[in-house]
Amino acid sequence: MSDPQRRCIATGQILEKEQLLRFAVSPGGQLVHDIGMNLPGRGIWVSCDADAIELAVKKRLFAKAAKQAVVVPVDLITEVDRSLTQQCLSLLGLGRKGGQVTVGFAKVERALKSGKATLLVAASDGAADGRQKLKRIAGSLPVIDIFSGAELSQALGRENVIHAGLTAGALKRKILAAVSRLTQFRGRSGLNTEVSE
């Protein structure tokens, strides 16, 4: 079994893999964000934080860690943010296909009241009153409110998705872990994403 800890090239901290981003260098010398943490070659690890990546780029730490010349994408931070966002939305889409996601205010409200929903997703640009009402019903359940209605609609294959609820299952933990990484990367905290089984 491989060691679950790695050292961040920017901060020098030794952290669990879940708190880090893995990068790999392609055969052509291009730096690639390895979101699945499974690309071949020696991994380069950076704290899951945009500032840490900025520091690594500024000090040319990727090339130093790879012991070779590395082509770093100009918009690396945007690219990483995009792939972390896509990972979260893909997991939600997977939940929808597996029948674990309920969509629509009334359906989500029913699922929360009946105890079927274990996670609330609210579009960041949804009407405040509707979001607040569902958050009150959700109580201590995790709430994800960092995606726009357009992002949720695309991920869930429905138009105008503002509210969604996820039923219990292994997917909940994966979604919360992915969202936690994205919010950590963006330097946001205070999200109600504690995992309670």
ZADO-1210 file (C-alpha; in nm, 4 decimals, padded with zeros to 6 digits):
<atoms>
<atom x="00.0000" y="00.0000" z="00.0000" code="MET" pos="1"/>
<atom x="00.1413" y="00.3412" z="-00.0932" code="SER" pos="2"/>
<atom x="00.2166" y="00.6105" z="00.1615" code="ASP" pos="3"/>
<atom x="-00.0875" y="00.8435" z="00.1916" code="PRO" pos="4"/>
<atom x="00.1332" y="01.1463" z="00.2684" code="GLN" pos="5"/>
<atom x="00.3372" y="01.3678" z="00.0373" code="ARG" pos="6"/>
<atom x="00.5393" y="01.6886" z="00.0691" code="ARG" pos="7"/>
<atom x="00.4122" y="02.0100" z="-00.0905" code="CYS" pos="8"/>
<atom x="00.6832" y="02.1554" z="-00.3145" code="ILE" pos="9"/>
<atom x="00.5663" y="02.5118" z="-00.2362" code="ALA" pos="10"/>
<atom x="00.5215" y="02.5069" z="00.1433" code="THR" pos="11"/>
<atom x="00.7351" y="02.2077" z="00.2398" code="GLY" pos="12"/>
<atom x="00.4473" y="02.0731" z="00.4516" code="GLN" pos="13"/>
<atom x="00.3874" y="01.6999" z="00.4642" code="ILE" pos="14"/>
<atom x="00.0171" y="01.6431" z="00.4107" code="LEU" pos="15"/>
<atom x="-00.2336" y="01.3675" z="00.3331" code="GLU" pos="16"/>
<atom x="-00.2790" y="01.3139" z="-00.0421" code="LYS" pos="17"/>
<atom x="-00.6402" y="01.4387" z="-00.0131" code="GLU" pos="18"/>
<atom x="-00.5095" y="01.7826" z="00.0895" code="GLN" pos="19"/>
<atom x="-00.2774" y="01.8027" z="-00.2083" code="LEU" pos="20"/>
<atom x="-00.2973" y="01.8355" z="-00.5855" code="LEU" pos="21"/>
<atom x="-00.0914" y="01.5988" z="-00.7987" code="ARG" pos="22"/>
<atom x="00.0814" y="01.7161" z="-01.1121" code="PHE" pos="23"/>
<atom x="00.2676" y="01.5121" z="-01.3701" code="ALA" pos="24"/>
<atom x="00.4912" y="01.6022" z="-01.6621" code="VAL" pos="25"/>
<atom x="00.3867" y="01.4781" z="-02.0051" code="SER" pos="26"/>
<atom x="00.6435" y="01.3179" z="-02.2395" code="PRO" pos="27"/>
<atom x="00.6533" y="01.6562" z="-02.4164" code="GLY" pos="28"/>
<atom x="00.7517" y="01.8340" z="-02.0936" code="GLY" pos="29"/>
<atom x="00.4072" y="01.9890" z="-02.0332" code="GLN" pos="30"/>
<atom x="00.2842" y="02.0205" z="-01.6751" code="LEU" pos="31"/>
<atom x="-00.0526" y="01.8467" z="-01.6305" code="VAL" pos="32"/>
<atom x="-00.2909" y="01.8572" z="-01.3339" code="HIS" pos="33"/>
<atom x="-00.3465" y="01.4891" z="-01.2556" code="ASP" pos="34"/>
<atom x="-00.6967" y="01.5089" z="-01.1083" code="ILE" pos="35"/>
<atom x="-00.7362" y="01.1298" z="-01.0963" code="GLY" pos="36"/>
<atom x="-00.3950" y="01.0954" z="-00.9287" code="MET" pos="37"/>
<atom x="-00.3091" y="00.8102" z="-01.1620" code="ASN" pos="38"/>
<atom x="-00.0982" y="00.9455" z="-01.4489" code="LEU" pos="39"/>
<atom x="00.2330" y="00.7656" z="-01.5030" code="PRO" pos="40"/>
<atom x="00.5575" y="00.9152" z="-01.3835" code="GLY" pos="41"/>
<atom x="00.6719" y="01.0741" z="-01.0634" code="ARG" pos="42"/>
<atom x="00.4027" y="01.2936" z="-00.9105" code="GLY" pos="43"/>
<atom x="00.4675" y="01.6533" z="-00.8114" code="ILE" pos="44"/>
<atom x="00.2537" y="01.7512" z="-00.5125" code="TRP" pos="45"/>
<atom x="00.1256" y="02.0971" z="-00.4202" code="VAL" pos="46"/>
<atom x="-00.1120" y="02.2015" z="-00.1410" code="SER" pos="47"/>
<atom x="-00.4705" y="02.2311" z="-00.2635" code="CYS" pos="48"/>
<atom x="-00.4486" y="02.6086" z="-00.2600" code="ASP" pos="49"/>
<atom x="-00.4248" y="02.8598" z="-00.5461" code="ALA" pos="50"/>
<atom x="-00.1612" y="03.0614" z="-00.3538" code="ASP" pos="51"/>
<atom x="00.0645" y="02.7558" z="-00.3220" code="ALA" pos="52"/>
<atom x="00.0447" y="02.6973" z="-00.6983" code="ILE" pos="53"/>
<atom x="00.1216" y="03.0633" z="-00.7637" code="GLU" pos="54"/>
<atom x="00.4287" y="03.0359" z="-00.5409" code="LEU" pos="55"/>
<atom x="00.5427" y="02.7139" z="-00.7130" code="ALA" pos="56"/>
<atom x="00.5122" y="02.8810" z="-01.0552" code="VAL" pos="57"/>
<atom x="00.6879" y="03.2007" z="-00.9445" code="LYS" pos="58"/>
<atom x="00.9828" y="03.0137" z="-00.7929" code="LYS" pos="59"/>
<atom x="00.9970" y="02.7602" z="-01.0808" code="ARG" pos="60"/>
<atom x="00.9504" y="02.4766" z="-00.8323" code="LEU" pos="61"/>
<atom x="00.7782" y="02.2443" z="-01.0820" code="PHE" pos="62"/>
<atom x="01.0931" y="02.2220" z="-01.2965" code="ALA" pos="63"/>
<atom x="01.3075" y="02.1794" z="-00.9841" code="LYS" pos="64"/>
<atom x="01.0868" y="01.8961" z="-00.8554" code="ALA" pos="65"/>
<atom x="01.0743" y="01.7270" z="-01.1974" code="ALA" pos="66"/>
<atom x="01.4512" y="01.7740" z="-01.2445" code="LYS" pos="67"/>
<atom x="01.3840" y="01.8839" z="-01.6018" code="GLN" pos="68"/>
<atom x="01.2509" y="02.1771" z="-01.8020" code="ALA" pos="69"/>
<atom x="00.8744" y="02.2007" z="-01.7602" code="VAL" pos="70"/>
<atom x="00.6238" y="02.3970" z="-01.9675" code="VAL" pos="71"/>
<atom x="00.3751" y="02.5423" z="-01.7175" code="VAL" pos="72"/>
<atom x="00.0391" y="02.6500" z="-01.8663" code="PRO" pos="73"/>
<atom x="-00.0128" y="03.0268" z="-01.8418" code="VAL" pos="74"/>
<atom x="-00.3584" y="02.9834" z="-01.6901" code="ASP" pos="75"/>
<atom x="-00.2646" y="02.6934" z="-01.4578" code="LEU" pos="76"/>
<atom x="-00.4752" y="02.8185" z="-01.1647" code="ILE" pos="77"/>
<atom x="-00.7824" y="02.8599" z="-01.3882" code="THR" pos="78"/>
<atom x="-00.7214" y="02.5128" z="-01.5357" code="GLU" pos="79"/>
<atom x="-00.7005" y="02.3514" z="-01.1913" code="VAL" pos="80"/>
<atom x="-01.0128" y="02.5351" z="-01.0731" code="ASP" pos="81"/>
<atom x="-01.1964" y="02.4190" z="-01.3854" code="ARG" pos="82"/>
<atom x="-01.0951" y="02.0540" z="-01.3422" code="SER" pos="83"/>
<atom x="-01.1845" y="02.0523" z="-00.9695" code="LEU" pos="84"/>
<atom x="-01.5227" y="02.2092" z="-01.0530" code="THR" pos="85"/>
<atom x="-01.5803" y="01.9560" z="-01.3313" code="GLN" pos="86"/>
<atom x="-01.5005" y="01.6706" z="-01.0942" code="GLN" pos="87"/>
<atom x="-01.7677" y="01.7899" z="-00.8484" code="CYS" pos="88"/>
<atom x="-02.0290" y="01.8403" z="-01.1190" code="LEU" pos="89"/>
<atom x="-01.9522" y="01.5029" z="-01.2800" code="SER" pos="90"/>
<atom x="-02.0111" y="01.3306" z="-00.9454" code="LEU" pos="91"/>
<atom x="-02.3467" y="01.5084" z="-00.9108" code="LEU" pos="92"/>
<atom x="-02.4332" y="01.3984" z="-01.2661" code="GLY" pos="93"/>
<atom x="-02.3414" y="01.0419" z="-01.1719" code="LEU" pos="94"/>
<atom x="-02.5770" y="01.0661" z="-00.8738" code="GLY" pos="95"/>
<atom x="-02.8576" y="01.1839" z="-01.1018" code="ARG" pos="96"/>
<atom x="-02.8021" y="00.8902" z="-01.3387" code="LYS" pos="97"/>
<atom x="-02.8017" y="00.6533" z="-01.0411" code="GLY" pos="98"/>
<atom x="-03.1304" y="00.7916" z="-00.9122" code="GLY" pos="99"/>
<atom x="-02.9684" y="00.9411" z="-00.6008" code="GLN" pos="100"/>
<atom x="-03.0370" y="01.3052" z="-00.6859" code="VAL" pos="101"/>
<atom x="-03.3746" y="01.4775" z="-00.6481" code="THR" pos="102"/>
<atom x="-03.4304" y="01.8038" z="-00.8364" code="VAL" pos="103"/>
<atom x="-03.6827" y="02.0853" z="-00.7866" code="GLY" pos="104"/>
<atom x="-03.7909" y="02.2859" z="-00.4819" code="PHE" pos="105"/>
<atom x="-04.0998" y="02.0808" z="-00.3869" code="ALA" pos="106"/>
<atom x="-03.9309" y="01.7425" z="-00.4392" code="LYS" pos="107"/>
<atom x="-03.6193" y="01.8472" z="-00.2473" code="VAL" pos="108"/>
<atom x="-03.8358" y="01.9905" z="00.0323" code="GLU" pos="109"/>
<atom x="-04.0224" y="01.6568" z="00.0596" code="ARG" pos="110"/>
<atom x="-03.6967" y="01.4578" z="00.0526" code="ALA" pos="111"/>
<atom x="-03.5500" y="01.6760" z="00.3310" code="LEU" pos="112"/>
<atom x="-03.8623" y="01.6543" z="00.5479" code="LYS" pos="113"/>
<atom x="-03.8861" y="01.2764" z="00.5077" code="SER" pos="114"/>
<atom x="-03.5182" y="01.2332" z="00.5927" code="GLY" pos="115"/>
<atom x="-03.4384" y="01.0810" z="00.2515" code="LYS" pos="116"/>
<atom x="-03.2080" y="01.3653" z="00.1460" code="ALA" pos="117"/>
<atom x="-02.8729" y="01.3692" z="00.3267" code="THR" pos="118"/>
<atom x="-02.7168" y="01.6576" z="00.1350" code="LEU" pos="119"/>
<atom x="-02.8620" y="01.9815" z="-00.0049" code="LEU" pos="120"/>
<atom x="-02.7339" y="02.1492" z="-00.3199" code="VAL" pos="121"/>
<atom x="-02.8485" y="02.5088" z="-00.3792" code="ALA" pos="122"/>
<atom x="-02.7548" y="02.7197" z="-00.6822" code="ALA" pos="123"/>
<atom x="-02.5416" y="03.0186" z="-00.5802" code="SER" pos="124"/>
<atom x="-02.7576" y="03.2448" z="-00.7956" code="ASP" pos="125"/>
<atom x="-03.0942" y="03.1061" z="-00.6805" code="GLY" pos="126"/>
<atom x="-03.3505" y="03.3224" z="-00.4990" code="ALA" pos="127"/>
<atom x="-03.2391" y="03.3809" z="-00.1407" code="ALA" pos="128"/>
<atom x="-03.5777" y="03.3060" z="00.0183" code="ASP" pos="129"/>
<atom x="-03.6054" y="02.9593" z="-00.1380" code="GLY" pos="130"/>
<atom x="-03.2467" y="02.8739" z="-00.0457" code="ARG" pos="131"/>
<atom x="-03.2940" y="02.9903" z="00.3128" code="GLN" pos="132"/>
<atom x="-03.6161" y="02.7926" z="00.3526" code="LYS" pos="133"/>
<atom x="-03.4520" y="02.4686" z="00.2378" code="LEU" pos="134"/>
<atom x="-03.1405" y="02.5372" z="00.4463" code="LYS" pos="135"/>
<atom x="-03.3615" y="02.5726" z="00.7555" code="ARG" pos="136"/>
<atom x="-03.5297" y="02.2385" z="00.6790" code="ILE" pos="137"/>
<atom x="-03.1893" y="02.0798" z="00.6088" code="ALA" pos="138"/>
<atom x="-03.0710" y="02.1834" z="00.9555" code="GLY" pos="139"/>
<atom x="-02.7275" y="02.0334" z="01.0176" code="SER" pos="140"/>
<atom x="-02.7095" y="01.8518" z="00.6833" code="LEU" pos="141"/>
<atom x="-02.4227" y="01.9474" z="00.4520" code="PRO" pos="142"/>
<atom x="-02.5113" y="02.2277" z="00.2090" code="VAL" pos="143"/>
<atom x="-02.3264" y="02.2904" z="-00.1170" code="ILE" pos="144"/>
<atom x="-02.3934" y="02.6360" z="-00.2600" code="ASP" pos="145"/>
<atom x="-02.0935" y="02.7190" z="-00.4788" code="ILE" pos="146"/>
<atom x="-02.2302" y="02.6246" z="-00.8215" code="PHE" pos="147"/>
<atom x="-02.4520" y="02.8400" z="-01.0415" code="SER" pos="148"/>
<atom x="-02.7883" y="02.7263" z="-01.1707" code="GLY" pos="149"/>
<atom x="-02.6352" y="02.6940" z="-01.5186" code="ALA" pos="150"/>
<atom x="-02.3569" y="02.4666" z="-01.3898" code="GLU" pos="151"/>
<atom x="-02.6049" y="02.2492" z="-01.1993" code="LEU" pos="152"/>
<atom x="-02.8447" y="02.2357" z="-01.4945" code="SER" pos="153"/>
<atom x="-02.5683" y="02.1156" z="-01.7255" code="GLN" pos="154"/>
<atom x="-02.4373" y="01.8603" z="-01.4738" code="ALA" pos="155"/>
<atom x="-02.7815" y="01.7188" z="-01.3992" code="LEU" pos="156"/>
<atom x="-02.9135" y="01.7307" z="-01.7537" code="GLY" pos="157"/>
<atom x="-03.2178" y="01.9415" z="-01.6619" code="ARG" pos="158"/>
<atom x="-03.3152" y="02.3035" z="-01.7265" code="GLU" pos="159"/>
<atom x="-03.3186" y="02.5666" z="-01.4511" code="ASN" pos="160"/>
<atom x="-03.1847" y="02.3529" z="-01.1656" code="VAL" pos="161"/>
<atom x="-03.1750" y="02.5654" z="-00.8503" code="ILE" pos="162"/>
<atom x="-03.2275" y="02.3036" z="-00.5774" code="HIS" pos="163"/>
<atom x="-03.1137" y="01.9421" z="-00.5566" code="ALA" pos="164"/>
<atom x="-03.0976" y="01.6830" z="-00.2824" code="GLY" pos="165"/>
<atom x="-02.8794" y="01.3745" z="-00.2604" code="LEU" pos="166"/>
<atom x="-02.9883" y="01.0548" z="-00.0893" code="THR" pos="167"/>
<atom x="-02.7522" y="00.8513" z="00.1285" code="ALA" pos="168"/>
<atom x="-02.4829" y="00.6465" z="-00.0384" code="GLY" pos="169"/>
<atom x="-02.1109" y="00.6209" z="-00.1020" code="ALA" pos="170"/>
<atom x="-02.1386" y="00.9029" z="-00.3543" code="LEU" pos="171"/>
<atom x="-02.2171" y="01.1556" z="-00.0800" code="LYS" pos="172"/>
<atom x="-01.8706" y="01.1150" z="00.0733" code="ARG" pos="173"/>
<atom x="-01.7038" y="01.1480" z="-00.2688" code="LYS" pos="174"/>
<atom x="-01.9026" y="01.4618" z="-00.3542" code="ILE" pos="175"/>
<atom x="-01.8256" y="01.6247" z="-00.0189" code="LEU" pos="176"/>
<atom x="-01.4548" y="01.5411" z="-00.0537" code="ALA" pos="177"/>
<atom x="-01.4454" y="01.6897" z="-00.4063" code="ALA" pos="178"/>
<atom x="-01.6341" y="02.0050" z="-00.3000" code="VAL" pos="179"/>
<atom x="-01.4113" y="02.0416" z="00.0045" code="SER" pos="180"/>
<atom x="-01.1018" y="02.0337" z="-00.2228" code="ARG" pos="181"/>
<atom x="-01.2535" y="02.2948" z="-00.4550" code="LEU" pos="182"/>
<atom x="-01.3447" y="02.5324" z="-00.1710" code="THR" pos="183"/>
<atom x="-01.0034" y="02.4788" z="-00.0110" code="GLN" pos="184"/>
<atom x="-00.8406" y="02.5591" z="-00.3461" code="PHE" pos="185"/>
<atom x="-01.0435" y="02.8787" z="-00.3760" code="ARG" pos="186"/>
<atom x="-00.9541" y="02.9769" z="-00.0203" code="GLY" pos="187"/>
<atom x="-01.3151" y="02.9598" z="00.0940" code="ARG" pos="188"/>
<atom x="-01.4199" y="02.8145" z="00.4217" code="SER" pos="189"/>
<atom x="-01.7306" y="02.8103" z="00.6327" code="GLY" pos="190"/>
<atom x="-01.9144" y="02.5730" z="00.4008" code="LEU" pos="191"/>
<atom x="-02.1435" y="02.3395" z="00.5879" code="ASN" pos="192"/>
<atom x="-01.9803" y="02.0281" z="00.4413" code="THR" pos="193"/>
<atom x="-01.9027" y="01.8255" z="00.7512" code="GLU" pos="194"/>
<atom x="-01.9605" y="01.4594" z="00.6833" code="VAL" pos="195"/>
<atom x="-02.2053" y="01.3107" z="00.9295" code="SER" pos="196"/>
<atom x="-02.3229" y="00.9592" z="00.8688" code="GLU" pos="197"/>
</atoms>
